[in-house]
Amino acid sequence: MAASSLIVTLALGTLCAVVVFSWISKQRTEQRQADPEAPKSALAADTPDTRPDGRGVP
């Protein structure tokens, strides 16, 4: 009985940690996308600008 409750507790704790981490990551991503002054990521640095003002992603 103790082992099964430990496994359930660890599984739920891990699930909650993943949900919180993904929610925080989503919030940071949305804030960065909304900021017109944010620099392009290193992965997008060599892509052409798509906005007339040259700031990258519309």
Secondary structure per residue as TSV (DSSP state, phi and psi in degrees):
chain	resnum	aa	ss	phi	psi
A	1	M	-	360.0	-40.5
A	2	A	H	-68.4	-37.8
A	3	A	H	-67.5	-40.6
A	4	S	H	-69.3	-37.3
A	5	S	H	-69.5	-33.1
A	6	L	H	-65.6	-42.9
A	7	I	H	-63.9	-42.8
A	8	V	H	-64.3	-42.8
A	9	T	H	-62.9	-44.2
A	10	L	H	-65.4	-39.9
A	11	A	H	-65.3	-45.7
A	12	L	H	-67.6	-37.7
A	13	G	H	-63.3	-42.1
A	14	T	H	-64.9	-43.5
A	15	L	H	-61.0	-44.7
A	16	C	H	-64.0	-41.0
A	17	A	H	-62.6	-41.6
A	18	V	H	-65.5	-41.6
A	19	V	H	-63.8	-44.8
A	20	V	H	-64.9	-43.6
A	21	F	H	-61.4	-43.8
A	22	S	H	-68.9	-34.7
A	23	W	H	-66.6	-43.7
A	24	I	H	-63.9	-42.3
A	25	S	H	-63.1	-40.5
A	26	K	H	-63.4	-42.6
A	27	Q	H	-63.3	-43.2
A	28	R	H	-65.2	-39.6
A	29	T	H	-64.9	-43.6
A	30	E	H	-65.0	-38.3
A	31	Q	H	-64.6	-41.0
A	32	R	H	-67.9	-38.5
A	33	Q	H	-66.8	-32.4
A	34	A	H	-78.5	-16.6
A	35	D	-	-86.2	112.0
A	36	P	T	-71.2	-17.0
A	37	E	T	-91.5	-3.1
A	38	A	-	-68.2	135.7
A	39	P	-	-71.3	158.7
A	40	K	-	-66.2	152.9
A	41	S	-	-71.5	164.6
A	42	A	T	-63.7	-29.7
A	43	L	T	-73.5	-27.8
A	44	A	T	-103.2	5.2
A	45	A	T	-64.7	-28.9
A	46	D	T	-97.5	5.2
A	47	T	S	-84.4	153.3
A	48	P	-	-70.9	152.6
A	49	D	-	-70.0	141.1
A	50	T	-	-111.0	-3.2
A	51	R	S	-108.4	148.2
A	52	P	T	-63.4	-26.7
A	53	D	T	-85.1	-1.9
A	54	G	S	79.6	20.1
A	55	R	-	-98.2	9.9
A	56	G	S	96.9	-129.7
A	57	V	-	-63.4	132.8
A	58	P	-	-69.0	360.0
